[in-house]
Amino acid sequence: MAIVLFMLAVVFIGVAKNVAEASSRPNVLFLVVDDLRPKLGCYGETNMVTPNIDQLAAKSVKFEHAYVQQAVCSPSRTSFLTGRRPDTTRIFDLVHYFRNVSGNFTTLPEHFKNNGYVTQSVGKIFHPGSASGYTDDYPYSWTYPAYHATQNYSSKHCKGVDGKLYKDWAVCPVDLKTLHGGSLPDTENTDFTIEFLKNRSMDHKPFFIGMGYHKPHLPFEYPMEYLDLYPMSKIHLAPNPYYPPWLPEVAWSSYGELKNYEDIRALNISGPFSLVPLHYQYKLRQSYSAAASYTDAQVGRVLQALDQYGLADNTIITFHGDHGWQLGDHGEWCKHTNFDIATRIPMFVHVPGVTTKKAPPGENFPFHDALDKTLKFQPENLELGLVSDALVEAVDLYATVSELAGVDVPSTCPDNPFNIAFCTEGASLVPIIKNLTMTSANSDITGRLTSWKPAVFSQYPRERIAPGAPETPIMGYTMRTYEHRYTEWIAYNHTTFTADWSKVYARELYTYSSDPDEDVNVAEVPAFQDLTKSLSKQLRAGWRDALPVPAL
């Protein structure tokens, strides 16, 4: 009870960090899933088997409209881990390390480490390799070196429909009995996390653990029995599987990431705008779902360990993807675009004793084995928990988690933030959580805070205006409002990191009331010119002009 009261005080009264001793501070479990779009039961996907994630959502504030700042791994992760946007981190690829190119910014786990927390990275939190200094940002962010599964595959292990084993396939169901060690990396990383939680339960020092799942990132590797959850007869293609006729070519991604795999190369897909053959689209969508359910089972094991070791009542949990993923939508695969389906993510925040509207049926998280055919937990029985349709961003998580845990909340970064170690370009989501859990006069009929952001922002770089065209460095800046998505593809200098808004190569405008899947670009349609001009002005004003009104 004391912990619940403490958390309520933190959320609703803003208790300063020195009010509570370190031993009574809440722990933080920061769950990140690679390439996960909101293709989950809790987001209305009735054919998905994700009971553990769905139950966590039912005990959380679930955000229906959450967006990343760039739809690719390292730029997105660098953004939400530093609380700054790509134009400030200057990270647009999988190679550069923010501490070398932009500034020695205090990361979210580093902030908790500086405030007496034991911090541990497991799996993929920072993008590994050169993008995080070959150390996953240790020792800056982490008390101990980051843990990565030792399992790797130098032999054939992907089981094809012919029963033979192959290597480097995108579609890769695995017979665990044939693997050295009999395990997959996400399972091994989960094992480490469970042991970490067991050890922390005997210590009074608070912890911040980042648990990063690799799947459903390509290749789609998962125990082959997870295919049983998704018979091919229940797999459907994307509702919009073709190149949109009015889409500017600069907005298109030819999904080179997918084409790197041997089974995809064997399909002999020619040209940047050619489609994956239909029979293989079914297989890819089936395996993406199977990989997501495998990840769900690992999430369930971690949540069960929190209960088992008596940590659940004092642990804040955040869950989100690092970007969305295209499964043939608009004829595209992977991410690397500004479409809603690439930038939108599942995201929710659980605060014990605060965000639990009503517990779902059954015990806490008893369904970690998604293959258990005796599951009593069904989507139709799922309590929805607390749901927000406010426009929010992954960059908001830094301030949110800080405020919930009672450590210093960073202020908004100044216009020139590169010499400022501790600041943010997001906004705390605590006012939204407060609005949903307490009576508020500051919300409209939909439950949105009237003083909240009217828009959220993402971006994506391009090297040319069309496949095969000469190199022309371009940045696509995009803005999502409640009613529209508007994008301008403009000239960008990657040496000076400056945008030239006078050189606009293409525009996109989608209106959700008539086009929820973003299939028809109306930016050049005469009837929409006034709206285009208005949204262009709003986009160019940028994220600062869209920050929430301070007095809530």
N, C-alpha and C positions, 0 to 999 in steps of 0.2 A: 504493500500500500504506500509505503514511504517513497518508493521509486516512482510510482504513478503520480503522486503529488508533486514530486520534484520535476517530472517531465511536464506536467501541466503548468507548473510555474515557469519553466523555461520557455514554453511555447507562448503562453498568454500574458505573462508579466515581464518577460525579458530579463530573467535573473542574470546578473553578471557572473563571470566565470569564477570569481573568488568567493562566491557565496557558498558553494559546495566543495567539499574536499574531493581530491582526485578519485578516491575510492568509490564515491557515490555517483560519479559522472556516468552517463550512459555510454555503452559501447556502440560501435558503428560497424555494420556489415554492409559493404559497398559492392553490390552484385552488378557485373557488366557482362552482357552477352553479345558476342560478335555476330554482326550481320542479321540481327533479329528484327524483323518487321513486326507490326502488331498482328501477327497471324497466330493468335492465341484464343483459347476459349473465353477468357475474360474480356476480350475485345470483339466478341460476337462470332468467332470462327467455330461454328458448331461441329465441324468435322475434325478439329484439332484435339489431341489428347495431351493436355498440359495441366493436370490436376493440381500440381504443387504450386506452380506459378499462379494459377487461378485462385487458389486459396490464399496465397500471400496478397494478391490484389484485393481480395475480399476483406482483408484486415488492414487495408491501406487507403490512402488517397490515390486513386488512379486518375492519371491525366490522359484525357482523350486526344488532346492536341499538343503533343510534345515534339520538339524538333531539335535536330543537331545543327551545328554551324557549318559543317562541310561533310558531305556524304562519302567519306573514306576514312580508314581506320586512324592513322596517326594524327592528322589534323583535328579530327573530332575529339579524340582522347586528350590530346594536348590542350584543346580548348576547355573541356569540362574539368580537367584536372588542374588547370591554372586559373580557371574562372575568367578567361579572356578569349576574345574572338580571333579567328585566323589572321585578320589584318594586323593584329597586335602580336600574336605569337610568331607570325611570318612562317608558319608551317603549312604547306600546301601539298606535301608529298610524304613518302614513306622513308625518307633518307635523313633529312636534317633534324637537328636536336635544338629545341627552343633555347636552351641555355647558351648555345653557340651563336645563334642568329638574331635573338631578340632581347633577352634579358634574363637575369638570375631571379626569376619570379618564384615566390613561395607557393608551392603546390598545395592542394587540399590535404593529402596525407602528411606533407611536411608541416603544415600548420598544426595538425593534431599532434604530430611528434613533438613539436616545439611546446605544446601545452601538456606534456606529460603522458601522452598515449604511447603504447607499444603499437607500432605500425608494421604491417606485413603485407606484401604483395604475393599473390598466388595466381599462376596462369598469366593471362594476357590482360594487364591493366594499362600500363604504358605500352605503346607499340614497341616490340623488342628490337634489338640490333642497334644500328647507328642512330635511329630516331629517338632513342632514349639513352644515348651515350654508352651503349653496350652493357649497361648495368641496370636497366629499368629505373633509372634515376636514383639509384642507391649510391652513397648514403644520405643524399639530401632528403628523400621522401620516406625512406624506410628504416626502421630500427635494425632489421636483419636483411641480408641479401634476398632478393626476390626468388621465389621458388618456382621452378618449371619442371614439369614431368620429364623423366629421363627417357621415356619411351620414344623411339623414332623408328621409321620404317625405311629400311634400305632394300627390302625384298618385296615381291609381289604379295599383296594381301587383300586386294579388292576383288570380291567374288562376283563374277559376271553371271548373266542368265544361263550361260552354257556350263556353269559349274567350275570353270577355270579361274585361276587367280591372275590378277593384273596389277600393274603398278601405275601410279599417277593418273588415276581415273577420277573424274568429278563425281560420278555415282559410285559410291564405295561402301556397300554393306560388308561387314567384317565378321568372319567366324572367329570368335575370340580364342577358340581352342587351337587355332593355327598360328596365333601370334606369340612371339617370344615375350614372356611375362604375362600373357593372358589378359591384358588390360589396354585401355585407350587413355590418351593423355588427360582428358577431362575427368575421367574416373580417378586417375592417379592424383591429379591436383585436388580433387574433392577429398580424397583420403588424407592428404596433407592438411587441408583446412579443418577437417574433423579432429585430427590429432592436435592441431593448434588450439581449437576451442576447448578440448579436453584439458589441455595444459593451462589455458588461461582461466578456466573455472576454478583452479586452485590458487590463483593469484588475485590480488586486490587491485592491480593496476588496470585501468581501462584500456581497451584495444580498439584499433581501427584496422580492419582487415579488408583488403581489396581482393575479391575473388572474381577472376575473369575467365569466362568460358569461351573456348575456341569455336565450338559448334553452335549454330549451323553454318559457320564459314566454310567455304570450299577448302579442300574436297569434302563432300558429304560422307564422312566416315562415322559409322555408328554400328553397334551390334546388330547383326542382320535380322534378329528376331523382331526388331522394331518395325520392319516392313509389314509385319502381321497387323499392325494397327491401321494400315492404310492400303487396303486392297485397291488395285488399279481401277476397279469399277467405281470407286468413290472419288477418284482424282479428276479435277476439272481444270481446264486451261484458263488462262487469264481472260477476263471479259473483254479486254481491248488488246489483242495480240499483234496488231499491225502498226507500222510507222504512221503516226498522225500526219495527215496530208498538209497541214499548215505549220508543221513544226520546223523552225529554222535548223539547218544542219549543224550549227555550232552547239545546239542543245543536245545533240544525239551522242550517245556513247556506244561504241561498237563492241562492247563487252570482251575486250582482250583478255581480261582475267580468266574468264571461263574458257576461252579458246586455247589456253595454255595446256589443257589436260588432254591426255592421249585419246580418250574416248570421244571427246568433242572434235579433236583434229581429224579423227577417222570419219566424221560425218561430212567432211569436205565442204564446209560452209564457205562460200565465196562472196567477196565484196562486203563492205562495211554495213550495208543495210539488209543483208540476207537474214532469213529467219532460221532458227534451230528447227530441224524437222519435227513434225508434230509428235511422232512416237517418242522422241527423246525429250520433248517438253514435258510429257506426262511423267517420264522417269525422273527428270530433274525435280519436278514439283513434289513427287512422291518422296524422294530422298531428302529434300529440304524439310518436309514435315517430319519424317522419321528422325532426322538429326535433331530437330527442335524438341521432339518428345524425349529423346535420349538426354538432352541437356536438362529438360524439366525434371527427369528422374534424379539427376545429380543435385539440382537445386533442392529437391525434396530431402535428400540425405543431409545437406547442410542445415536446413531448417529443423529437421528432426534432431540433429546434434545440439542445436541451440536449446531445444526443450530438454533433451536428455541431461545436459550438463548444467541446467538451471540458469541459463543466460538469456532466455527469451524475453523475460519481463524487464530486462534492462538493456536491450539492444535495439537501436534504431536501424532499420533496414531500408536501403534504397535499391531499386531494381530498374535497370534500363538497358536498351541496346545502344551500340555506338553509332548506328545509322540504320536505315531501312534496307530493303533488298528487293530488286525487281525480279519477278518470276515469269518473264515473258510479257509483262505489261508494256504497252507501246512497242512491242517487239524487242524489248531490251532485257538484259540480265545483269546481275550484280548491282552496283550502286553507281557512283561517278556521274550523277546528274543532279539537277535541282528539282526534279519532280517530287510531289508530295510523298510518293511511295518510296523514294530513296532517302528523303530527309526526315520523315516522320518515324518516331520510335515508340515502343511501349515504355512507359515510365510510371512508377509509383513509389510512394514513400510511406513506410510503416513506422508509427510511433506507438509503443506499447501503452495501453490505457487511454489513448487519445484518438487514434484513427480507426479503432475497431467499432464499426457500427453495430454489427451483430455477427457472432461467430457462425461460420458455415456448419452444416451438419457433420457429425463425427468428431473425433478427437483432433487435436492440433496436428496437422501435416502427417497423417498416417499413410499417405498414398505414394510414397517415393518410388515404388515400382510401378511404372506406367503400364507394364505388361500384365499386371494382375487382373485377370478377367473377372474377379469377384468384386471389383471396385463398386462401392456404394455411392461414390462421389460422381454425380453426373451433372453436365452443364445446366440442365433444367432446374437442379436443386441449388445452384450457386447463388449465394447472397452477393449482391452487387457491391456492397461496401459503400465507400464514399467516392463519388465520381465528380471530377471537375472538367468542364469543357473550356476552361480558360486556355489561352495561347501561352505556352511555356516553352522553355529552352533548356537543353542540357547544361548550358553555361550557367544556369540558375542554381545548379546543385551545390556549388561551392558555398555560397552564402546561406543556402537552406540548411545544409547539414551542420554548418558552423553554428547557426542560430539555435537549431534544435538541441545541439549538444551543450550549449552554454559557453562556447569559446568565442573569442572576439569575431565579430562579423565584419568582413572587409567593406570599406566604403567604395563608392563608385570611382573607377580610375579616372584621372584627368585626361585631357586631350593628348598629352604627351606622356604615356605611361611607362616608357621603357626603362626609366631609372627608379621606378616605384616597385618595390618587391612585393608589397601586400596591398592589393586592391582587386576589384572585380568589375567585369563588364556585364554581369548578370544581375538578377534581383532575387532576394529570398522569397521562397514560396510559402513561408510561414503565414502571411496574411490570408492566403487561399485556404490553407489547412484550418486556420482559425475560423474563417468564414463558414466552412463546412461543418465544423464541430461546435460552433456557438452561434447564437442568434446574432445577426449582423444587419445593420441598416444600410450598409455600404454595398449591397449586391442588388442586381436587377432580377427580373422575374426568372431568368435562367440559372440564377445562382452565381453568375460571374460577378467579380468585383468591378464596380463601375469605374474605379480608379486604376484598374490593372492595364497591362500592355494592350494596345490596339493592334499590334503586329509583331511578328517575330522574323528573324533574318538568318539567311544562310548564303553560301557562295560556293562557286566551283570554278577552278581555272581551266583554261583550254590553251592549246598551243597553236591552233589554227581555226579558221572560221568554217572549214568543211574538211572531211577526209580527203587527203591528197593535196590540199591547198598549201601554199607557202606558209612558213611559220609566222604567226602573228599573235604574240602573247595577249591573251584575253582573260577577263574575269567576268563570270556570270553572277551578278548580285541578284538575289531573289528575296521577296517579301511575301509572307503569308498573313493575310488578314482573315477575319471570320468569313468574309464573303468571297475573297479573291486570292489568287496568286499572281504576282506581277514580277517579271524578270527583265533585266537589261544586261546584255552582253557587251562589255565595253573594253576599250584598250587598257592594258595594265602593264606597267614596267616592273619586272621581277627583280631588277637590280636595285632600283630606288624604292620599290614597294609602294608605288603611287598609281592611282587610278585616274584615267582621263575620261571624264564623263561627257566631254564634247564629242567623243568618237564612239557612237553607239552602232554596233554591227547588227544587232537583232533585238527584238522585244518579244516577250510572251505575256499573254493575259488569259487567265482561265477564271470563269465565274462558276462557283460551286452550286448555285441554285439550279442551273440547267446542265452543268457539266462536272459532276462530282469526281470523275476519273481523269480530268485534265486531258481530254482528247482533242478539243477544238481551241486552237489559239486564235483569239479574236483581237489581238493587239492592233492589227492593221485594218480591221473592219470599221468603216466610217461611223457607224452608229455608236462605237465604243471609244471614239477619240477623246471626248471630254473626260471619260473615266480614266483612260490611259494617261492623260496629262496629269490628272489629280494623283494617281498612284505613283507616277514617276517622281513627282514632287515629294511624296511621302517616303518613297524608297531612298531618294537622295538625302533626305533629312537624316535617315539612318536610325540605328538602334537607340541612340541617346534621346532622340526626340520621342521615342516610344516607351521610355521607362515609366514605371508606375508612379502615380502621384504620391509623394512621400507621406503625407498625412492620411493614414487609413483608419 
